[in-house]
Amino acid sequence: MRLAGKIALVSGGASGIGRAEAVLFAAEGAAVMIGDLQEPQASEVVDEIVSAGGRASFVKLDVRDAMAWEEAVSATESEFGPVTVLGNNAGTNFRVGWEEQTVEMWQTVLDVNLSGTYNGIRAAVPSMRKAGGGSIINIASSAALKQGGGGPAYATSKTAVVGLSRNAALAHAGDNIRVNALCPGHVDTPFIRGSQPHSENTWDTDIANPDNYARRMERQPLAIGRLQSGEDIAYGALFLASDESSTVTGATIAIDGGSTLL
Ligand SMILES: NC(=O)c1ccc[n+]([C@@H]2O[C@H](COP(=O)([O-])OP(=O)(O)OC[C@H]3O[C@@H](n4cnc5c(N)ncnc54)[C@H](O)[C@@H]3O)[C@@H](O)[C@H]2O)c1
């Protein structure tokens, strides 16, 4: 029960890394509010947590909408109490290069990945102040640590999430609010498996295509015999959410099977 007494708001908790985070946080004693666009999938996660004896609920949230974030924080406070952990997981991408990328694609990726994270921090901080502190875990990407990953908008948005995390960490340190960024590598989720409606994949990029799976394995040097899972990242988030990391702030932590070493 490493998160006993914590109240977590988890964006993108219906799928992939956010889902693994929500389930693990609840198993470790946190009450979890899932904020996501995908209602049926999020309800499944809530059911899974509640059947296992945990506490969870769902609020519909489009992370691009600052007002919706404020409502999500209010809903969390009404149901469980002030937010003490914020997991910013919601993310999107169009897997295109410079030639194919449109201005609309650029804007969508920046809106979800960067503004969505900013909106979450902005909404959660007043709630965390009421609780006497908190921990914000922003999911960036190994694309922020080395050039090129995921196309221009994605790499830019994730690099900016690292900068935003450092800025917010210093700004809110006086309130005992910690802000850190995690940089996952190649994680086997619907995001890169082609089944995610908010992120476009084609057969050329989808890891359901064995050639793509193999290509990504070549870019992950650690010999674990598989790409990373959502749980691999959630365990890092668990450390950052818990009091074990009570002096860790402004950090950028790669959890990437060594992919940024290449
Ligand atoms: N999978 C990877 O290889 C990988 C690697 C590095 C970083 N990441 C990052 O990890 C995070 C989670 O990705 P994942 O792999 O779990 O993907 P996923 O597609 O499985 O989950 C993303 C979730 O975000 C939600 N979402 C998307 N847009 C939203 C919006 N506007 N408002 C609210 N919710 C929204 C989706 O509904 C979905 O539930 C993303 O920020 C992604 O960029 C993923």
The ligand as an SDF file (V2000), in Angstrom:
LIG
                    3D

 44 48  0  0  0  0  0  0  0  0999 V2000
    3.3080    3.8310  -26.4950 N   0  0  0  0  0  0  0  0  0  0  0  0
    4.5180    4.3550  -26.6310 C   0  0  0  0  0  0  0  0  0  0  0  0
    5.4040    3.7730  -27.2620 O   0  0  0  0  0  0  0  0  0  0  0  0
    4.8330    5.6780  -25.9910 C   0  0  0  0  0  0  0  0  0  0  0  0
    6.1790    6.0640  -25.9130 C   0  0  0  0  0  0  0  0  0  0  0  0
    6.5100    7.2740  -25.3310 C   0  0  0  0  0  0  0  0  0  0  0  0
    5.5190    8.0910  -24.8150 C   0  0  0  0  0  0  0  0  0  0  0  0
    4.2160    7.6960  -24.9100 N   0  0  0  0  0  0  0  0  0  0  0  0
    3.2220    8.6000  -24.3500 C   0  0  0  0  0  0  0  0  0  0  0  0
    2.5150    7.9430  -23.3320 O   0  0  0  0  0  0  0  0  0  0  0  0
    1.2260    8.5260  -23.1940 C   0  0  0  0  0  0  0  0  0  0  0  0
    0.1830    7.4260  -23.1670 C   0  0  0  0  0  0  0  0  0  0  0  0
    0.2730    6.7360  -24.4070 O   0  0  0  0  0  0  0  0  0  0  0  0
   -0.1910    5.2250  -24.5860 P   0  0  0  0  0  0  0  0  0  0  0  0
    0.8640    4.5500  -25.3360 O   0  0  0  0  0  0  0  0  0  0  0  0
   -0.6720    4.6740  -23.3230 O   0  0  0  0  0  0  0  0  0  0  0  0
   -1.4040    5.4770  -25.5990 O   0  0  0  0  0  0  0  0  0  0  0  0
   -2.9120    4.9790  -25.6340 P   0  0  0  0  0  0  0  0  0  0  0  0
   -3.3560    5.4250  -26.9780 O   0  0  0  0  0  0  0  0  0  0  0  0
   -3.0080    3.5500  -25.2830 O   0  0  0  0  0  0  0  0  0  0  0  0
   -3.6310    5.8530  -24.5060 O   0  0  0  0  0  0  0  0  0  0  0  0
   -3.7950    7.2220  -24.6390 C   0  0  0  0  0  0  0  0  0  0  0  0
   -5.0640    7.6240  -23.9330 C   0  0  0  0  0  0  0  0  0  0  0  0
   -5.1880    9.0590  -24.0330 O   0  0  0  0  0  0  0  0  0  0  0  0
   -6.5370    9.3560  -24.3160 C   0  0  0  0  0  0  0  0  0  0  0  0
   -6.6360   10.6450  -24.9950 N   0  0  0  0  0  0  0  0  0  0  0  0
   -6.1710   10.9880  -26.2100 C   0  0  0  0  0  0  0  0  0  0  0  0
   -6.5040   12.2540  -26.5040 N   0  0  0  0  0  0  0  0  0  0  0  0
   -7.1980   12.7220  -25.4310 C   0  0  0  0  0  0  0  0  0  0  0  0
   -7.7890   13.9630  -25.1020 C   0  0  0  0  0  0  0  0  0  0  0  0
   -7.7760   14.9970  -25.9660 N   0  0  0  0  0  0  0  0  0  0  0  0
   -8.3990   14.0990  -23.8990 N   0  0  0  0  0  0  0  0  0  0  0  0
   -8.4390   13.0650  -23.0120 C   0  0  0  0  0  0  0  0  0  0  0  0
   -7.8920   11.8580  -23.2770 N   0  0  0  0  0  0  0  0  0  0  0  0
   -7.2810   11.6940  -24.4670 C   0  0  0  0  0  0  0  0  0  0  0  0
   -7.0050    8.2240  -25.2100 C   0  0  0  0  0  0  0  0  0  0  0  0
   -8.4290    8.1360  -25.2100 O   0  0  0  0  0  0  0  0  0  0  0  0
   -6.3350    7.0280  -24.5530 C   0  0  0  0  0  0  0  0  0  0  0  0
   -7.1390    6.4460  -23.5650 O   0  0  0  0  0  0  0  0  0  0  0  0
    1.0750    9.4950  -24.3620 C   0  0  0  0  0  0  0  0  0  0  0  0
    1.3080   10.8110  -23.9000 O   0  0  0  0  0  0  0  0  0  0  0  0
    2.1600    9.0720  -25.3140 C   0  0  0  0  0  0  0  0  0  0  0  0
    2.6150   10.1490  -26.1080 O   0  0  0  0  0  0  0  0  0  0  0  0
    3.8440    6.5130  -25.4590 C   0  0  0  0  0  0  0  0  0  0  0  0
  1  2  1  0
  2  3  2  0
  2  4  1  0
  4  5  1  0
  4 44  2  0
  5  6  2  0
  6  7  1  0
  7  8  2  0
  8  9  1  0
  8 44  1  0
  9 10  1  0
  9 42  1  0
 10 11  1  0
 11 12  1  0
 11 40  1  0
 12 13  1  0
 13 14  1  0
 14 15  2  0
 14 16  1  0
 14 17  1  0
 17 18  1  0
 18 19  2  0
 18 20  1  0
 18 21  1  0
 21 22  1  0
 22 23  1  0
 23 24  1  0
 23 38  1  0
 24 25  1  0
 25 26  1  0
 25 36  1  0
 26 27  1  0
 26 35  1  0
 27 28  2  0
 28 29  1  0
 29 30  1  0
 29 35  2  0
 30 31  1  0
 30 32  2  0
 32 33  1  0
 33 34  2  0
 34 35  1  0
 36 37  1  0
 36 38  1  0
 38 39  1  0
 40 41  1  0
 40 42  1  0
 42 43  1  0
M  CHG  2   8   1  16  -1
M  END
$$$$
